[in-house]
Amino acid sequence: MDIDRYLVAHQASWDRLEELTARARRGIRRLDPDELDELVARYQRTSTHLSYVRTNFDSPALTIRLTRIVAAARGVIYGKRARTVRAVGEFFTTTFPAAVWDARRFVVASFLLTFLPALAMGAWIANSDAALEATAPAALREAYVNEDFESYYSSAPAGQFATEVTVNNIQVSILAFAAGILLCVGAAYVLVLNGANVGVAAGLFVAAGEQPKFWGLILPHGLLELTAVVIAGAAGLRLGWAIIAPGDRRRTAALADAGRRSVVIIMGLVAAFVTAGLIEGFVTGSALPTWARVGLGASVELAFVSYLVVQGRAAAARGITGVLGEVPRGWDDERGWDDAPTDGDGPTEGDGGGTAGPQSRPVALTAR
């Protein structure tokens, strides 16, 4: 369906929703029960139209108009406070995990770009004397393994340390995301660099026979932190891939569609980075036994991954692909206020394919 036919098919419904919304703003009692039901139904239908327009038409004017209509109707239906609580809950239970699940192929690619270099670098340094000697002089390697690595986690008060690493890691995630627009190369570079750094550290500890110490310090926070970095990298890869392979859409439309889902991913990852930062600040360097610290990190990681898989799959089954304001696929207006469904009455599937301190310092490329 072209945009002119789409306008003809739905213009009257949008006008009616605007009329009902305007009356409700002057007082909800101005609407009788049937009109209230109609308001909710037309709001849901127009939300579906907005999702379809964003995905299939390159029309900023129509997108802006429908966004305004939907936002105004949502305001009178839910009210400010209820709307905020509902939106936050819906974001974390549906939209965020749906966006990650929709990008799962890019998550796999991001995982490989991070952990293959980590494994290669770690194995090389652990098994090659030449590689080991090339990393640093023997005295520096010994100090790093025996003192510096462990003392780093208690180098500042726990609250300050947690804040610094959280800010750094959020910056790294944003960089990995934004760099993806460089045809995936920028995001891949950030991921490979982070993986290689982990591999170097692991290789040094293995070569010194101190691998239990390394894993006891890196796993409590590193499991969740690196998972979040991988997912942020996937968001960046998806941006770049939308430019490389836009499918049957214009590149600008494909990029905008990928960008909406990728931004949702970065927003949701903030909570993961805050959690990882708190663990790194208050648990990793604490006096707790190693089994307790690692057990906590593993439990948090298992809960996070399970949440993304379970909630993401459930959202996908309802047709949710991770766009803010998206409504479930298959919603139908049973009250008969609109004509029979036409193209665009339901949302389309997504294109799925796909350590810093103050701001005066340069933005870091690696997680801490």
C-alpha positions as CSV (number, residue, x, y, z in Angstrom):
1,M,0.0,0.0,0.0
2,D,1.4,3.4,-0.9
3,I,1.2,6.4,1.4
4,D,-1.7,8.1,-0.3
5,R,-3.9,5.0,-0.1
6,Y,-2.8,4.6,3.5
7,L,-3.9,8.2,4.3
8,V,-7.3,7.7,2.6
9,A,-7.9,4.5,4.5
10,H,-7.1,5.8,8.0
11,Q,-7.4,9.6,8.0
12,A,-11.0,9.5,9.4
13,S,-10.0,7.3,12.2
14,W,-7.1,9.6,13.2
15,D,-9.4,12.6,13.1
16,R,-11.9,10.9,15.3
17,L,-9.2,10.0,17.8
18,E,-8.1,13.7,17.9
19,E,-11.7,14.7,18.5
20,L,-12.2,12.3,21.4
21,T,-8.8,13.2,22.9
22,A,-9.6,17.0,22.8
23,R,-13.0,16.4,24.5
24,A,-11.4,14.2,27.1
25,R,-8.8,16.9,27.9
26,R,-11.6,19.3,28.8
27,G,-13.0,16.7,31.2
28,I,-13.1,12.9,31.0
29,R,-16.8,12.9,32.0
30,R,-17.5,14.6,28.6
31,L,-17.2,11.1,27.1
32,D,-19.9,8.4,27.7
33,P,-18.8,4.8,28.4
34,D,-19.0,3.8,24.7
35,E,-16.9,6.8,23.7
36,L,-14.3,5.9,26.4
37,D,-14.0,2.4,24.9
38,E,-13.7,3.9,21.5
39,L,-11.0,6.3,22.6
40,V,-8.9,3.4,24.0
41,A,-9.5,1.2,20.9
42,R,-8.6,4.0,18.5
43,Y,-5.5,4.8,20.5
44,Q,-4.3,1.2,20.2
45,R,-5.1,1.1,16.5
46,T,-3.3,4.4,15.8
47,S,-0.3,3.2,17.8
48,T,-0.2,0.2,15.4
49,H,-0.4,2.6,12.5
50,L,2.5,4.7,13.8
51,S,4.7,1.6,14.1
52,Y,3.8,0.6,10.5
53,V,4.5,4.1,9.2
54,R,7.9,4.3,10.9
55,T,8.9,1.0,9.3
56,N,7.5,1.3,5.8
57,F,7.1,5.0,4.8
58,D,9.8,7.6,4.6
59,S,7.5,10.4,5.8
60,P,8.7,12.4,8.7
61,A,5.6,14.7,8.6
62,L,3.2,11.7,9.0
63,T,5.4,10.1,11.7
64,I,5.4,13.3,13.7
65,R,1.7,13.8,13.4
66,L,0.8,10.3,14.4
67,T,3.3,10.5,17.3
68,R,1.6,13.6,18.5
69,I,-1.8,12.1,18.2
70,V,-0.8,8.9,20.1
71,A,1.0,10.8,22.8
72,A,-2.0,13.1,23.4
73,A,-4.4,10.1,23.6
74,R,-2.0,8.2,25.9
75,G,-1.9,11.2,28.2
76,V,-5.7,11.3,28.8
77,I,-6.0,7.5,29.0
78,Y,-3.3,6.8,31.6
79,G,-2.5,10.1,33.3
80,K,1.0,11.4,34.0
81,R,2.0,9.3,37.0
82,A,0.4,6.0,35.9
83,R,1.8,6.5,32.5
84,T,5.4,6.9,33.8
85,V,5.2,3.8,36.0
86,R,3.6,1.8,33.2
87,A,6.1,2.9,30.6
88,V,9.1,2.0,32.8
89,G,7.6,-1.4,33.6
90,E,6.8,-2.0,30.0
91,F,10.2,-1.0,28.9
92,F,12.0,-3.4,31.1
93,T,9.6,-6.3,30.9
94,T,8.9,-6.1,27.1
95,T,10.6,-3.5,25.0
96,F,14.3,-3.8,26.1
97,P,14.4,-7.7,26.1
98,A,12.5,-7.7,22.8
99,A,15.1,-5.4,21.2
100,V,17.9,-7.6,22.4
101,W,16.2,-10.8,21.2
102,D,15.5,-9.2,17.8
103,A,19.2,-8.5,17.5
104,R,20.3,-11.9,18.7
105,R,22.3,-12.7,15.5
106,F,24.3,-9.5,16.0
107,V,24.8,-10.5,19.7
108,V,26.4,-13.8,18.5
109,A,28.7,-11.9,16.1
110,S,29.6,-9.4,18.9
111,F,30.3,-12.3,21.2
112,L,32.7,-13.9,18.7
113,L,34.4,-10.6,18.0
114,T,35.1,-10.2,21.8
115,F,36.0,-13.6,23.0
116,L,37.9,-15.1,20.1
117,P,40.6,-12.4,20.4
118,A,40.5,-12.9,24.2
119,L,41.1,-16.7,23.8
120,A,43.7,-16.2,21.2
121,M,45.6,-13.6,23.1
122,G,45.4,-15.4,26.4
123,A,46.6,-18.7,24.9
124,W,49.4,-17.0,23.0
125,I,50.8,-15.2,26.1
126,A,50.3,-18.2,28.4
127,N,52.2,-20.6,26.0
128,S,54.8,-18.4,24.3
129,D,57.8,-17.0,26.1
130,A,58.4,-14.5,23.3
131,A,54.8,-13.2,23.6
132,L,55.1,-13.0,27.4
133,E,58.3,-11.0,27.3
134,A,56.8,-8.7,24.6
135,T,54.0,-7.6,27.0
136,A,56.2,-5.9,29.6
137,P,59.5,-6.3,31.5
138,A,59.5,-9.2,34.0
139,A,59.5,-6.8,37.0
140,L,56.3,-5.1,35.8
141,R,54.6,-8.4,35.0
142,E,55.4,-9.7,38.5
143,A,54.1,-6.5,40.1
144,Y,50.9,-6.6,38.0
145,V,50.1,-10.2,38.9
146,N,51.1,-10.1,42.6
147,E,49.9,-6.6,43.6
148,D,48.6,-4.1,41.0
149,F,45.7,-6.1,39.6
150,E,44.2,-6.9,43.0
151,S,44.9,-3.5,44.6
152,Y,43.2,-1.7,41.7
153,Y,39.8,-2.8,43.1
154,S,40.5,-1.1,46.4
155,S,42.2,2.0,45.0
156,A,39.3,4.3,45.9
157,P,36.4,4.3,48.3
158,A,33.8,1.7,47.1
159,G,31.1,4.3,46.2
160,Q,33.5,6.4,44.2
161,F,35.1,3.4,42.5
162,A,31.7,2.0,41.6
163,T,30.6,5.4,40.1
164,E,33.8,5.7,38.1
165,V,33.7,2.3,36.5
166,T,30.0,2.6,35.8
167,V,30.5,5.9,34.0
168,N,33.4,4.4,32.0
169,N,31.5,1.3,31.0
170,I,28.5,3.3,29.9
171,Q,30.8,5.5,27.8
172,V,32.4,2.4,26.2
173,S,28.9,1.0,25.4
174,I,27.9,4.2,23.8
175,L,31.1,4.3,21.8
176,A,30.6,0.7,20.6
177,F,27.1,1.6,19.6
178,A,27.9,4.8,17.8
179,A,31.0,3.5,16.1
180,G,28.9,0.8,14.5
181,I,27.7,3.3,11.9
182,L,31.1,3.1,10.3
183,L,30.0,0.0,8.4
184,C,30.4,-2.1,11.5
185,V,34.2,-1.5,11.6
186,G,34.2,0.9,14.6
187,A,32.1,-1.4,16.8
188,A,34.2,-4.4,15.8
189,Y,37.4,-2.5,16.8
190,V,36.0,-1.7,20.2
191,L,34.9,-5.3,20.8
192,V,38.2,-6.8,19.6
193,L,40.2,-4.3,21.8
194,N,38.2,-5.2,24.9
195,G,38.5,-8.9,24.3
196,A,42.3,-8.6,23.6
197,N,42.8,-6.7,26.9
198,V,41.0,-9.4,28.8
199,G,43.1,-12.0,27.1
200,V,46.4,-10.3,27.9
201,A,45.5,-10.1,31.6
202,A,44.4,-13.7,31.6
203,G,47.5,-14.8,29.8
204,L,49.8,-13.1,32.3
205,F,48.1,-14.7,35.3
206,V,48.1,-18.2,33.6
207,A,51.8,-17.9,32.8
208,A,52.5,-17.0,36.4
209,G,50.4,-19.9,37.7
210,E,47.9,-17.5,39.4
211,Q,44.8,-18.1,37.3
212,P,42.6,-18.8,40.4
213,K,43.4,-15.3,41.6
214,F,42.5,-13.8,38.3
215,W,39.2,-15.5,37.9
216,G,38.3,-14.7,41.5
217,L,38.8,-11.0,40.8
218,I,37.4,-10.8,37.2
219,L,34.3,-13.0,37.4
220,P,32.2,-11.3,40.1
221,H,31.6,-8.2,38.0
222,G,33.1,-9.2,34.7
223,L,30.4,-11.7,33.7
224,L,27.7,-9.1,33.6
225,E,29.9,-6.3,32.5
226,L,31.3,-8.1,29.4
227,T,27.8,-9.4,28.6
228,A,26.6,-5.9,28.5
229,V,29.5,-4.7,26.4
230,V,28.8,-7.5,23.9
231,I,25.2,-6.5,23.7
232,A,26.1,-2.9,23.2
233,G,28.5,-3.9,20.4
234,A,25.6,-5.9,18.8
235,A,23.6,-2.7,18.8
236,G,26.4,-1.0,16.9
237,L,26.8,-3.8,14.5
238,R,23.1,-3.7,13.7
239,L,23.5,0.0,12.8
240,G,26.3,-0.7,10.4
241,W,24.6,-3.7,8.8
242,A,21.5,-1.6,8.1
243,I,23.8,0.5,5.9
244,I,25.6,-2.4,4.3
245,A,22.5,-4.5,3.7
246,P,19.3,-2.4,3.9
247,G,17.2,-5.0,2.1
248,D,14.3,-3.7,0.0
249,R,14.2,-0.4,1.8
250,R,16.1,2.8,1.4
251,R,19.3,3.0,3.5
252,T,18.0,5.9,5.5
253,A,14.8,4.0,6.4
254,A,16.7,0.8,7.3
255,L,19.2,2.8,9.4
256,A,16.4,4.7,11.2
257,D,14.6,1.4,12.0
258,A,17.8,-0.2,13.3
259,G,18.6,2.9,15.3
260,R,15.3,2.9,17.1
261,R,15.9,-0.7,18.4
262,S,19.6,-0.1,19.1
263,V,18.9,3.0,21.2
264,V,16.4,0.9,23.3
265,I,19.2,-1.6,23.9
266,I,21.7,1.1,25.1
267,M,19.0,2.6,27.4
268,G,18.3,-0.8,28.9
269,L,22.0,-1.6,29.4
270,V,22.5,1.3,31.7
271,A,20.8,-0.7,34.5
272,A,23.2,-3.7,33.8
273,F,26.2,-1.4,33.9
274,V,25.1,0.2,37.2
275,T,24.6,-3.3,38.7
276,A,28.0,-4.5,37.5
277,G,29.6,-1.3,38.8
278,L,28.1,-1.8,42.2
279,I,29.4,-5.4,42.3
280,E,32.9,-4.2,41.2
281,G,32.9,-1.5,43.8
282,F,31.5,-3.3,46.8
283,V,32.1,-7.0,46.1
284,T,35.1,-7.7,43.9
285,G,37.6,-6.2,46.2
286,S,35.9,-7.1,49.4
287,A,37.0,-9.6,52.1
288,L,34.3,-12.1,51.0
289,P,35.6,-15.6,50.2
290,T,36.3,-16.2,46.5
291,W,33.4,-18.7,46.2
292,A,30.9,-16.2,47.5
293,R,32.1,-13.4,45.2
294,V,32.1,-15.6,42.1
295,G,28.9,-17.2,43.1
296,L,27.2,-13.8,43.3
297,G,28.5,-12.7,39.9
298,A,27.4,-16.0,38.3
299,S,24.0,-15.8,39.9
300,V,23.5,-12.2,38.6
301,E,24.7,-13.2,35.1
302,L,22.4,-16.2,35.0
303,A,19.4,-14.1,36.1
304,F,20.2,-11.4,33.5
305,V,20.6,-13.8,30.5
306,S,17.5,-15.8,31.6
307,Y,15.5,-12.6,31.8
308,L,16.6,-11.5,28.3
309,V,15.9,-14.9,26.7
310,V,12.5,-15.6,28.5
311,Q,11.1,-12.0,28.2
312,G,12.6,-11.5,24.7
313,R,11.1,-14.6,23.3
314,A,7.7,-13.9,24.9
315,A,7.7,-10.4,23.4
316,A,8.7,-11.7,20.0
317,A,5.8,-14.2,20.1
318,R,3.5,-11.2,20.5
319,G,5.1,-9.4,17.5
320,I,7.1,-6.9,19.6
321,T,10.5,-6.2,18.1
322,G,11.9,-3.5,20.5
323,V,10.5,-0.2,19.3
324,L,9.2,2.2,21.9
325,G,5.4,2.4,21.8
326,E,5.0,-0.8,19.8
327,V,1.8,-2.8,20.3
328,P,1.4,-6.5,20.0
329,R,0.9,-8.1,16.6
330,G,-2.6,-9.3,15.8
331,W,-4.4,-6.6,17.8
332,D,-7.8,-6.1,16.2
333,D,-10.5,-3.7,16.7
334,E,-13.6,-5.8,17.5
335,R,-15.9,-2.8,18.1
336,G,-16.2,-2.0,14.3
337,W,-15.2,1.6,14.4
338,D,-12.7,1.1,11.6
339,D,-13.1,-0.5,8.2
340,A,-11.7,-4.0,7.7
341,P,-7.9,-4.2,8.3
342,T,-5.7,-3.1,5.5
343,D,-2.0,-3.2,5.0
344,G,-0.4,-1.6,8.0
345,D,-3.0,-2.5,10.6
346,G,-0.4,-4.5,12.4
347,P,3.2,-3.8,13.1
348,T,5.8,-5.5,10.9
349,E,8.7,-7.6,12.0
350,G,12.0,-6.0,12.7
351,D,14.8,-6.4,10.2
352,G,16.9,-8.5,12.7
353,G,19.2,-9.4,9.9
354,G,21.0,-7.6,13.1
355,T,37.5,2.8,32.0
356,A,37.1,6.5,32.2
357,G,36.9,9.1,34.9
358,P,36.1,12.8,34.6
359,Q,35.1,14.2,31.3
360,S,38.3,16.1,31.0
361,R,40.0,12.8,30.3
362,P,39.8,11.1,26.9
363,V,36.9,8.6,26.5
364,A,38.2,5.1,27.1
365,L,37.8,2.3,24.6
366,T,37.8,-0.6,27.1
367,A,35.6,-1.7,30.0
368,R,37.1,-1.7,33.5
